[in-house]
Amino acid sequence: MDATIYHNPKCSTSRKALQALRDAGIEPTVVKYLDEPYSREQLVELFADAGVTPTQAVRTREALYKELDLASATDDQILDAMVEHPILVERPIVVTAKGARIPRPIDKLDEIL
């Protein structure tokens, strides 16, 4: 099975998801999205495939979320902020032929394996 993980190695959930993929016998393509930022179109597609909105996929605990006053922002404004500051995107995002998921909790990964 082909898989891609949009990964932040500093994130424990992202590391767990990568290990879960490997434990399932899958060696995914690893995209370190902080080094290779998302395009707006890419985020729109990933969120649609995962069945989430930008509001649901933003990291509300990031200090930048408060600094940019994203609590009152529209989805379009959140997308723009995510493109400019990829740290705001919830992580990881895992994509397989069965769809995309933000595996929080980690067992959501099973839905696309």
Contacts in CASP RR format, 6 or more apart in sequence:
PFRMAT RR
TARGET T0000
AUTHOR 0000-0000-0000
METHOD contacts of the structure
MODEL  1
MDATIYHNPKCSTSRKALQALRDAGIEPTVVKYLDEPYSREQLVELFADA
GVTPTQAVRTREALYKELDLASATDDQILDAMVEHPILVERPIVVTAKGA
RIPRPIDKLDEIL
1 26 0 8 1.000
1 96 0 8 1.000
1 97 0 8 1.000
1 113 0 8 1.000
2 28 0 8 1.000
2 29 0 8 1.000
2 96 0 8 1.000
2 97 0 8 1.000
3 21 0 8 1.000
3 26 0 8 1.000
3 28 0 8 1.000
3 29 0 8 1.000
3 94 0 8 1.000
3 95 0 8 1.000
3 96 0 8 1.000
4 28 0 8 1.000
4 29 0 8 1.000
4 30 0 8 1.000
4 31 0 8 1.000
4 94 0 8 1.000
4 95 0 8 1.000
4 96 0 8 1.000
5 14 0 8 1.000
5 17 0 8 1.000
5 18 0 8 1.000
5 21 0 8 1.000
5 28 0 8 1.000
5 29 0 8 1.000
5 30 0 8 1.000
5 31 0 8 1.000
5 92 0 8 1.000
5 93 0 8 1.000
5 94 0 8 1.000
5 95 0 8 1.000
6 31 0 8 1.000
6 33 0 8 1.000
6 38 0 8 1.000
6 46 0 8 1.000
6 89 0 8 1.000
6 91 0 8 1.000
6 92 0 8 1.000
6 93 0 8 1.000
6 94 0 8 1.000
6 95 0 8 1.000
7 14 0 8 1.000
7 17 0 8 1.000
7 18 0 8 1.000
7 30 0 8 1.000
7 31 0 8 1.000
7 32 0 8 1.000
7 33 0 8 1.000
7 91 0 8 1.000
7 92 0 8 1.000
8 14 0 8 1.000
8 32 0 8 1.000
8 33 0 8 1.000
8 34 0 8 1.000
8 91 0 8 1.000
8 92 0 8 1.000
9 15 0 8 1.000
9 32 0 8 1.000
11 91 0 8 1.000
11 92 0 8 1.000
13 91 0 8 1.000
13 92 0 8 1.000
13 103 0 8 1.000
13 104 0 8 1.000
13 106 0 8 1.000
14 91 0 8 1.000
14 92 0 8 1.000
16 106 0 8 1.000
17 92 0 8 1.000
17 94 0 8 1.000
17 103 0 8 1.000
17 106 0 8 1.000
17 109 0 8 1.000
18 28 0 8 1.000
18 30 0 8 1.000
18 92 0 8 1.000
20 103 0 8 1.000
20 106 0 8 1.000
20 109 0 8 1.000
21 27 0 8 1.000
21 28 0 8 1.000
21 94 0 8 1.000
21 109 0 8 1.000
21 113 0 8 1.000
22 28 0 8 1.000
24 113 0 8 1.000
26 113 0 8 1.000
28 94 0 8 1.000
33 86 0 8 1.000
33 89 0 8 1.000
33 91 0 8 1.000
34 86 0 8 1.000
34 87 0 8 1.000
37 83 0 8 1.000
37 86 0 8 1.000
38 46 0 8 1.000
38 82 0 8 1.000
38 83 0 8 1.000
38 86 0 8 1.000
38 89 0 8 1.000
39 83 0 8 1.000
40 79 0 8 1.000
40 80 0 8 1.000
40 83 0 8 1.000
43 54 0 8 1.000
43 79 0 8 1.000
43 82 0 8 1.000
43 83 0 8 1.000
43 89 0 8 1.000
44 79 0 8 1.000
46 93 0 8 1.000
46 95 0 8 1.000
46 100 0 8 1.000
47 53 0 8 1.000
47 54 0 8 1.000
47 57 0 8 1.000
49 95 0 8 1.000
49 99 0 8 1.000
49 100 0 8 1.000
50 57 0 8 1.000
50 93 0 8 1.000
50 99 0 8 1.000
50 100 0 8 1.000
50 101 0 8 1.000
50 102 0 8 1.000
51 100 0 8 1.000
52 102 0 8 1.000
53 75 0 8 1.000
54 75 0 8 1.000
54 76 0 8 1.000
54 78 0 8 1.000
54 79 0 8 1.000
54 82 0 8 1.000
55 75 0 8 1.000
55 78 0 8 1.000
57 82 0 8 1.000
57 89 0 8 1.000
57 90 0 8 1.000
57 102 0 8 1.000
58 65 0 8 1.000
58 70 0 8 1.000
58 78 0 8 1.000
58 81 0 8 1.000
58 82 0 8 1.000
58 88 0 8 1.000
58 89 0 8 1.000
58 90 0 8 1.000
59 65 0 8 1.000
59 87 0 8 1.000
59 88 0 8 1.000
59 89 0 8 1.000
59 90 0 8 1.000
59 91 0 8 1.000
60 70 0 8 1.000
60 71 0 8 1.000
62 87 0 8 1.000
62 88 0 8 1.000
64 81 0 8 1.000
64 85 0 8 1.000
64 87 0 8 1.000
64 88 0 8 1.000
65 71 0 8 1.000
65 88 0 8 1.000
68 81 0 8 1.000
68 85 0 8 1.000
70 77 0 8 1.000
70 78 0 8 1.000
70 81 0 8 1.000
70 88 0 8 1.000
73 81 0 8 1.000
78 88 0 8 1.000
81 88 0 8 1.000
82 88 0 8 1.000
82 89 0 8 1.000
90 102 0 8 1.000
90 104 0 8 1.000
91 102 0 8 1.000
92 102 0 8 1.000
92 103 0 8 1.000
93 100 0 8 1.000
93 101 0 8 1.000
93 102 0 8 1.000
94 100 0 8 1.000
94 101 0 8 1.000
94 102 0 8 1.000
94 103 0 8 1.000
94 109 0 8 1.000
94 112 0 8 1.000
95 112 0 8 1.000
96 112 0 8 1.000
96 113 0 8 1.000
98 111 0 8 1.000
98 112 0 8 1.000
98 113 0 8 1.000
99 112 0 8 1.000
100 112 0 8 1.000
101 108 0 8 1.000
101 109 0 8 1.000
101 111 0 8 1.000
101 112 0 8 1.000
102 108 0 8 1.000
103 109 0 8 1.000
END
